[in-house]
Amino acid sequence: MENILEEYAGLIMAIIMVFVINGLFFKVLIGV
């Protein structure tokens, strides 16, 4: 169970990173 939770947490972190990067990218586009 612990290994699965760790992999799941890593996946969530990766998804959050993608959303954060996309959010910053769109903010830059709107800013320009």
C-alpha distance matrix in Angstrom:
0.0 3.8 5.5 5.2 6.2 8.7 10.0 10.4 12.2 14.3 15.3 16.3 18.3 20.0 21.0 22.3 24.2 25.8 26.9 28.3 30.2 31.5 32.6 34.5 36.0 37.4 38.6 40.6 42.0 43.1 44.5 46.5
3.8 0.0 3.8 5.4 5.1 6.2 8.7 9.7 10.4 12.3 14.2 15.2 16.4 18.3 19.9 20.8 22.4 24.4 25.7 26.6 28.4 30.2 31.2 32.7 34.4 36.0 37.1 38.8 40.5 41.7 42.8 44.9
5.5 3.8 0.0 3.8 5.4 5.1 6.3 8.5 9.8 10.6 12.4 14.3 15.4 16.6 18.5 20.0 21.1 22.8 24.6 25.7 27.0 28.8 30.2 31.6 33.0 34.8 36.1 37.6 39.2 40.7 41.8 43.6
5.2 5.4 3.8 0.0 3.8 5.4 5.2 6.0 8.5 9.8 10.5 12.2 14.2 15.3 16.5 18.3 19.9 21.2 22.7 24.2 25.7 27.0 28.4 30.3 31.5 33.0 34.5 36.2 37.5 38.9 40.3 42.1
6.2 5.1 5.4 3.8 0.0 3.8 5.5 5.0 6.0 8.5 9.7 10.3 12.1 14.1 15.1 16.2 18.1 19.9 20.9 22.2 24.1 25.6 26.5 28.3 29.9 31.3 32.5 34.4 36.0 37.1 38.3 40.4
8.7 6.2 5.1 5.4 3.8 0.0 3.8 5.4 5.1 6.2 8.6 9.9 10.5 12.3 14.3 15.3 16.4 18.5 20.1 20.9 22.4 24.3 25.5 26.8 28.4 30.3 31.3 32.9 34.6 36.0 37.0 39.0
10.0 8.7 6.3 5.2 5.5 3.8 0.0 3.8 5.5 5.0 6.2 8.7 9.9 10.6 12.4 14.3 15.3 16.7 18.6 19.9 21.1 22.7 24.3 25.8 26.9 28.7 30.2 31.7 33.1 34.7 35.9 37.6
10.4 9.7 8.5 6.0 5.0 5.4 3.8 0.0 3.8 5.4 5.0 6.2 8.6 9.8 10.6 12.3 14.2 15.4 16.7 18.3 20.0 21.1 22.5 24.4 25.7 27.0 28.5 30.3 31.6 32.9 34.4 36.3
12.2 10.4 9.8 8.5 6.0 5.1 5.5 3.8 0.0 3.8 5.4 5.0 6.2 8.6 9.8 10.5 12.2 14.3 15.3 16.3 18.2 19.9 20.8 22.4 24.1 25.6 26.7 28.5 30.2 31.3 32.5 34.5
14.3 12.3 10.6 9.8 8.5 6.2 5.0 5.4 3.8 0.0 3.8 5.4 5.1 6.2 8.7 9.9 10.5 12.5 14.4 15.2 16.4 18.4 19.8 21.0 22.4 24.3 25.6 27.0 28.6 30.2 31.2 33.0
15.3 14.2 12.4 10.5 9.7 8.6 6.2 5.0 5.4 3.8 0.0 3.8 5.4 5.1 6.2 8.6 9.8 10.7 12.5 14.2 15.4 16.6 18.3 20.1 21.0 22.6 24.3 25.9 27.1 28.6 30.1 31.7
16.3 15.2 14.3 12.2 10.3 9.9 8.7 6.2 5.0 5.4 3.8 0.0 3.8 5.4 5.1 6.1 8.5 9.9 10.6 12.2 14.2 15.3 16.3 18.3 19.8 21.0 22.4 24.3 25.7 26.8 28.2 30.2
18.3 16.4 15.4 14.2 12.1 10.5 9.9 8.6 6.2 5.1 5.4 3.8 0.0 3.8 5.5 5.1 6.1 8.7 9.9 10.4 12.1 14.1 15.1 16.4 18.1 19.9 20.8 22.5 24.3 25.5 26.5 28.5
20.0 18.3 16.6 15.3 14.1 12.3 10.6 9.8 8.6 6.2 5.1 5.4 3.8 0.0 3.8 5.5 5.1 6.3 8.8 9.9 10.5 12.3 14.2 15.4 16.4 18.4 19.9 21.2 22.6 24.3 25.5 27.1
21.0 19.9 18.5 16.5 15.1 14.3 12.4 10.6 9.8 8.7 6.2 5.1 5.5 3.8 0.0 3.8 5.4 5.1 6.4 8.7 9.9 10.6 12.2 14.3 15.3 16.5 18.3 20.1 21.1 22.5 24.1 25.8
22.3 20.8 20.0 18.3 16.2 15.3 14.3 12.3 10.5 9.9 8.6 6.1 5.1 5.5 3.8 0.0 3.8 5.4 5.1 6.1 8.6 9.8 10.3 12.3 14.0 15.3 16.3 18.3 19.9 20.9 22.1 24.3
24.2 22.4 21.1 19.9 18.1 16.4 15.3 14.2 12.2 10.5 9.8 8.5 6.1 5.1 5.4 3.8 0.0 3.8 5.5 5.0 6.0 8.4 9.7 10.5 12.1 14.1 15.2 16.5 18.3 19.8 20.7 22.5
25.8 24.4 22.8 21.2 19.9 18.5 16.7 15.4 14.3 12.5 10.7 9.9 8.7 6.3 5.1 5.4 3.8 0.0 3.8 5.5 5.2 6.0 8.4 10.0 10.4 12.2 14.1 15.3 16.4 18.2 19.7 21.1
26.9 25.7 24.6 22.7 20.9 20.1 18.6 16.7 15.3 14.4 12.5 10.6 9.9 8.8 6.4 5.1 5.5 3.8 0.0 3.8 5.5 5.1 5.9 8.6 9.7 10.4 12.1 14.2 15.2 16.2 17.9 19.9
28.3 26.6 25.7 24.2 22.2 20.9 19.9 18.3 16.3 15.2 14.2 12.2 10.4 9.9 8.7 6.1 5.0 5.5 3.8 0.0 3.8 5.5 5.0 6.2 8.5 9.9 10.5 12.4 14.3 15.3 16.2 18.4
30.2 28.4 27.0 25.7 24.1 22.4 21.1 20.0 18.2 16.4 15.4 14.2 12.1 10.5 9.9 8.6 6.0 5.2 5.5 3.8 0.0 3.8 5.4 5.2 6.1 8.7 9.8 10.6 12.4 14.3 15.1 16.6
31.5 30.2 28.8 27.0 25.6 24.3 22.7 21.1 19.9 18.4 16.6 15.3 14.1 12.3 10.6 9.8 8.4 6.0 5.1 5.5 3.8 0.0 3.8 5.5 5.0 6.2 8.5 9.8 10.5 12.2 14.0 15.3
32.6 31.2 30.2 28.4 26.5 25.5 24.3 22.5 20.8 19.8 18.3 16.3 15.1 14.2 12.2 10.3 9.7 8.4 5.9 5.0 5.4 3.8 0.0 3.8 5.4 5.3 6.2 8.7 9.9 10.5 12.0 14.3
34.5 32.7 31.6 30.3 28.3 26.8 25.8 24.4 22.4 21.0 20.1 18.3 16.4 15.4 14.3 12.3 10.5 10.0 8.6 6.2 5.2 5.5 3.8 0.0 3.8 5.5 5.0 6.2 8.7 9.8 10.2 12.3
36.0 34.4 33.0 31.5 29.9 28.4 26.9 25.7 24.1 22.4 21.0 19.8 18.1 16.4 15.3 14.0 12.1 10.4 9.7 8.5 6.1 5.0 5.4 3.8 0.0 3.8 5.4 5.2 6.4 8.8 9.8 10.7
37.4 36.0 34.8 33.0 31.3 30.3 28.7 27.0 25.6 24.3 22.6 21.0 19.9 18.4 16.5 15.3 14.1 12.2 10.4 9.9 8.7 6.2 5.3 5.5 3.8 0.0 3.8 5.3 4.9 6.1 8.4 9.8
38.6 37.1 36.1 34.5 32.5 31.3 30.2 28.5 26.7 25.6 24.3 22.4 20.8 19.9 18.3 16.3 15.2 14.1 12.1 10.5 9.8 8.5 6.2 5.0 5.4 3.8 0.0 3.8 5.5 5.1 5.9 8.5
40.6 38.8 37.6 36.2 34.4 32.9 31.7 30.3 28.5 27.0 25.9 24.3 22.5 21.2 20.1 18.3 16.5 15.3 14.2 12.4 10.6 9.8 8.7 6.2 5.2 5.3 3.8 0.0 3.8 5.5 4.9 6.1
42.0 40.5 39.2 37.5 36.0 34.6 33.1 31.6 30.2 28.6 27.1 25.7 24.3 22.6 21.1 19.9 18.3 16.4 15.2 14.3 12.4 10.5 9.9 8.7 6.4 4.9 5.5 3.8 0.0 3.8 5.4 5.2
43.1 41.7 40.7 38.9 37.1 36.0 34.7 32.9 31.3 30.2 28.6 26.8 25.5 24.3 22.5 20.9 19.8 18.2 16.2 15.3 14.3 12.2 10.5 9.8 8.8 6.1 5.1 5.5 3.8 0.0 3.8 5.4
44.5 42.8 41.8 40.3 38.3 37.0 35.9 34.4 32.5 31.2 30.1 28.2 26.5 25.5 24.1 22.1 20.7 19.7 17.9 16.2 15.1 14.0 12.0 10.2 9.8 8.4 5.9 4.9 5.4 3.8 0.0 3.8
46.5 44.9 43.6 42.1 40.4 39.0 37.6 36.3 34.5 33.0 31.7 30.2 28.5 27.1 25.8 24.3 22.5 21.1 19.9 18.4 16.6 15.3 14.3 12.3 10.7 9.8 8.5 6.1 5.2 5.4 3.8 0.0
